[in-house]
Amino acid sequence: MKGDISNRSRPSEVELLEWMKQKSRALGWDAWLAYDGETANDSLHRDYIERWEVHPLARPVTGSVALVQNRIWEYFYDVRFGTQRVRFSGVDLGSVHLPMSIRANMGAQLTVDLPDGSLRRVVSLSRYTPLQAPRLDFLARLDDESGLAEDARQVHIDLSTGKDYLFSIGNTWVVQDTVGAFFKARFDAMNAESRYSILNNFGSLDGGYLVPGRFCARPIAALDASESGDGAIVVLIAAKDNEAGQIPDGDAGWIFPVPEGLNASLLVSRSAVMQRLVADAIGSVSSAPEFAYGEPGGEPTLEVTEGVLDPISVEAVVSPFETTAYQVGLPLVGMPGDRDRLRISLVDGALRLNWKTSSSSLNQVPTFATTGPSGISGMDTALLAKRQWTYRANSDGSVQLDSSEPGSQTWIQPLYRHGALLSSVHYENFKRLSEGVAEELELRADAVIGSIADHIGKEGIDRFRSDGLLFPGGWNVRATSAHFPWDTALFGTTAPQSSSFSIDPSSVRLMAGGTQKFSVSSGAGAVQWTTEALDEPGGEGGSVSSDGSYSAPAAESFSGDVRLVRITARSGDKQASAVVSVLTRALDINPLVFVSSTTDGRTRLSAGSLDAGELNWTISSETGATLEEVVPQEGVIFDAGDRNYVPGGGSSGRAFSVDEITVGNPRTGDSQAAFVMVAESPLLGVIKVDDETSVPPDQVQLVFDAGKGPIAGASWALHVGGGSIDDNGLYTLDPSSAVPFALVTAMYSDPAADLFNFMILPLPLVSLNDLRHALAS
């Protein structure tokens, strides 16, 4: 469930209503729905959990991209992304694009280069987890190109139709743009029906009012969006068979449409209310009505020009011994040209109903009539009814029309028409008869007027709110207030429908073997809990007790660094889900290892912790290398807290040295290290994987080659990583090692020169076959 929202840069509800009173804010559309960035992000998250099996971001991406042709490549292995996050800085109603970030949460990355006259080599290795991984930033296109609600049935983001895709690795725009284009190409290659994520849905309203037909979605920023990222998505809606309204621009004169403290606003134009909802409401209780609409004196008014109420039967006691039934058809209008008729106006923030008519002015059979042995006998009626309605928001988030004028009344007077035939008994008992008919008919008239109010409020506005405009997970807008400022305006929060419920929290990161208490929203009833491993169908997902207490699986029960688990609560035909990222570490740093020299440029490092707090950075370097905060560059994206590794100009007195960069969490004592292979002298000779020698699966035979074949007698050393290497270059993996790579060196003293080189073996993070492929020329 949502927490309290406090953003004083948003207008208050009173300020928003004052703005809405000035003129229609519908821009010619029938309605619009505005929901804030928190709601948008929550919707994208629930969509991701619910549609994991088909969601485009959950599909692993493996492939390579050349950063420098025939020189530098990036290789990505099984990269999965988490849910999107939207931001609203730099947008207005004229924008069709919305800034979006998607952070990777699983996978590995290798950087491979090809030095002049040598062979390919690994020069950097990164490991992606929910604690630390690059993000993909781009400008997402909001609305469906056709704008047809009946085609799209939803406002969604097609991951392939955005622009300016940047992936936050490296220190230059060129690198980030090149890799961003690589991931966009992966989205482009997906089936058009499965490369989208859902913001909100248009529900089924067949036979109802305001069935969405066309739509247009636009972003709008809050005043403090440059700092907070706060904003809203405005979905403008035209009812089915109606024309679309004006496409908004940045000069539409809008203020932020969601008030402080709330999540959503719903506006229905006065034209849609009067000409669609009110007309449909009257039509639901009458026969073939016709209407005239106007705004005399600026007051929208719908009046009936033709029609009668559907006939109803009224029983009346006409004598101590007799009851008769009268067929009643109350007229909606008087004689042509007569102002006696049913009309509903919007005046001073309220709907006013005036219904005045008399059947005595109609040249037809009296509206109260009964057929007896002596023929038709009957009476005329005069009707005067008044109501004043305002909206009321109920505690369950629904809205309805309430009569707000204490003096409102319905008055019905049966009249004897001269020449009408009344039996002598009826005539003698006319007073009793008329009182009985009037009493019952007034109840019926009250019911008819109440039905009109319900059709406008409960069946019109409220059904549009509850069933027509939905969010993933079965959520909708829960109104906290409703008004008639000019158009109809509802303000509120988003929450599960009465037919749905939610799980709190909906997303959590948890250490392997840890516990988390989940709860469900009220009204869920008895709940059954299940778990499933998303990244490995059938894998260990932990367990949940009947009270929602979850126990994460132990680290040894799954391979890799992350286990993604979907927790599902079911109650009858309802269900809701949450996702847990089960981690084997509480702190991560990237890259894990990389290569530099004393003359190279800066290399950026990133780190993240389970508690998402600030971290401490230190470096140990024999050459005087340092760490510095990252200075923003235009067009280049990075995370706050990143550091640049700056090579030193000193010397260790050897051919190479290994710098160690440590990042620590001062609140928990956790720490992780990254390593830098610093080449201080020219690299001569190459280390290769010997594919001709047969060795067990947990071993790799390496050879040192000076250009004329393997050199016998080279000195081998393992500097960082698990496992071991023998004097012949046979490396043996240690699967239990916390370091998922090995940094090895080979040296050979030749009369002509000392030969030296290194190799980063990304094992077991990257498979040996994948490594062979990346190093193949």
PyMOL commands that set and color helices and strands:
alter all, ss='L'
color gray80, all
select helices_A, chain A and resi 13-22+37-50+56-58+149-152+173-188+192-194+225-228+270-283+296-298+359-361+424-428+430-468+555-557+768-775
alter helices_A, ss='H'
color red, helices_A
select strands_A, chain A and resi 31-36+61-68+72-86+97-113+121-128+135-141+154-158+163-167+196-202+212-221+231-239+264-268+286-294+301-309+312-319+322-328+342-347+350-358+368-372+375-393+399-403+410-415+469-470+475-483+488-496+503-504+507-511+515-517+519-520+528-533+543-544+549-551+562-571+574-583+587-590+593-597+603-609+616-620+626-629+643-646+656-664+671-679+686-689+699-705+715-721+724-725+730-732+742-749+754-761
alter strands_A, ss='S'
color yellow, strands_A
deselect
rebuild
show_as cartoon
